Amino acid sequence: MTDAFSSPPHQPPYPPHTSSPSYQTYPWAPQEPVAVPAPRSARTAPLGHHSDLRVLRSAYRWQRRVATLTALGYFVLFLVLSAFAPSFMTSEVSGGLSTGLLLGLLQLPVTCLAIWLYEHTARHRVDPLADRIRDLAAVDAKRDARQDPRRGATQ
């Protein structure tokens, strides 16, 4: 005599799946691995590297520090001298001009020097690096468009 729970030996115990639900019935059941596309570096090596961006960031950081420390450093020196060396700041340089007034008047040229340093380092260090990275990115974009026609570019 056969049970209601047992099946005859010639039939499988469960009906074959004709379609699977779009969700996982049991979360603890093993899941099929999902096909993940290969990262871009595995497909083709880009012309621009992350080290280029690191060099650009460090050049820009150096540029900001030099310009900022030039202007702020002079101003902090002026404030420290005003607070802790009043006799030096009130001493006369020539013709009634005190050292403090002379140093205060020099603040404008020092600020102009900081601006010039910022522009100079931008022109000679940062801009060439940025232009190079921009050109490499354009070449990468053209190469990717040729390799992947779905992106909208034609060969």
C-alpha positions in Angstrom: 0.0 0.0 0.0 1.3 3.4 -0.9 1.2 6.5 1.2 -0.2 9.8 0.0 3.3 11.2 0.6 5.3 8.7 -1.3 5.5 8.5 -5.0 5.8 5.6 -7.3 9.4 4.7 -8.3 8.9 5.6 -12.0 7.7 9.3 -11.3 9.8 12.1 -9.8 8.7 13.2 -6.3 8.0 16.7 -7.5 6.7 18.0 -10.7 9.3 19.6 -13.0 9.5 23.4 -12.9 8.1 24.9 -16.0 8.8 28.4 -14.9 10.4 29.9 -11.9 9.1 32.8 -9.9 10.8 36.1 -10.2 11.6 36.1 -6.5 13.5 33.8 -4.3 11.1 31.6 -2.4 13.4 30.7 0.4 16.1 33.2 1.2 18.4 30.6 2.6 18.3 28.6 -0.6 21.5 28.8 -2.7 21.3 31.4 -5.3 22.7 31.3 -8.8 25.7 33.5 -9.4 24.9 36.7 -11.2 27.0 37.5 -14.2 28.9 40.7 -13.4 30.5 42.5 -16.3 34.3 42.7 -16.2 35.7 46.0 -14.9 36.9 48.4 -17.5 40.6 47.8 -16.7 40.2 44.1 -17.5 38.6 44.8 -20.9 41.0 47.5 -22.1 43.6 49.5 -20.3 42.7 53.2 -20.3 45.3 55.6 -21.4 44.9 57.8 -18.3 45.9 56.3 -15.0 44.9 57.1 -11.5 48.4 58.2 -10.8 47.9 61.1 -13.2 45.0 62.4 -11.1 47.1 61.9 -8.0 49.9 64.0 -9.5 47.3 66.7 -10.5 45.8 66.8 -7.0 49.2 67.1 -5.4 50.3 69.9 -7.7 47.0 71.8 -7.1 47.4 71.3 -3.3 51.0 72.6 -3.5 49.8 75.6 -5.5 47.1 76.4 -2.9 49.5 76.0 0.0 52.2 78.2 -1.4 49.8 81.1 -2.3 47.9 80.8 1.0 51.0 80.6 3.2 52.5 83.6 1.4 49.5 85.9 2.1 48.4 84.5 5.4 51.9 84.0 6.7 52.8 87.6 6.2 49.6 88.8 7.8 50.1 86.5 10.8 53.6 87.7 11.1 52.3 91.3 11.1 49.8 90.5 13.8 52.3 88.6 16.0 54.7 91.5 15.8 52.0 94.0 16.6 50.9 92.0 19.7 54.3 90.9 21.0 56.8 93.5 19.8 55.1 96.9 20.1 58.4 98.7 20.6 59.7 97.2 17.3 56.5 98.2 15.5 56.5 101.8 16.8 60.2 102.3 16.0 60.8 104.9 13.3 62.2 103.8 9.9 62.7 107.2 8.3 60.9 110.5 8.2 58.2 109.7 10.7 57.3 106.3 9.1 57.0 103.6 11.7 57.9 99.9 11.1 54.3 98.9 11.8 53.0 101.3 9.2 55.6 100.2 6.7 54.8 96.5 7.2 51.0 97.3 6.9 51.6 99.1 3.6 53.6 96.1 2.4 50.5 93.9 2.9 49.1 94.9 -0.5 52.3 94.0 -2.5 52.6 90.7 -0.6 49.0 89.8 -1.5 49.7 90.7 -5.1 52.8 88.4 -4.9 50.6 85.6 -3.6 48.2 86.1 -6.5 51.1 86.1 -8.9 52.5 82.9 -7.4 49.1 81.2 -7.7 48.8 82.1 -11.4 52.5 81.2 -12.1 52.2 77.8 -10.5 48.9 77.2 -12.3 50.3 78.1 -15.6 53.5 76.1 -15.3 52.5 73.1 -13.1 48.8 72.5 -12.8 47.4 73.5 -16.2 49.8 71.3 -18.3 48.8 68.3 -16.1 45.1 69.0 -16.4 45.4 69.5 -20.2 47.3 66.2 -20.5 44.6 64.3 -18.5 41.8 66.0 -20.5 43.5 64.9 -23.8 43.9 61.3 -22.5 40.3 61.2 -21.4 39.2 62.4 -24.9 41.3 59.7 -26.5 39.8 57.1 -24.1 36.3 58.2 -24.9 36.9 58.0 -28.6 38.4 54.5 -28.3 35.5 53.3 -26.1 33.0 54.7 -28.6 34.6 52.7 -31.4 34.7 49.5 -29.3 31.1 49.8 -28.0 28.8 51.1 -30.8 25.8 51.1 -28.4 27.1 54.3 -26.9 25.9 56.3 -29.8 29.0 56.8 -31.8 29.6 55.2 -35.2 32.8 53.8 -36.5 
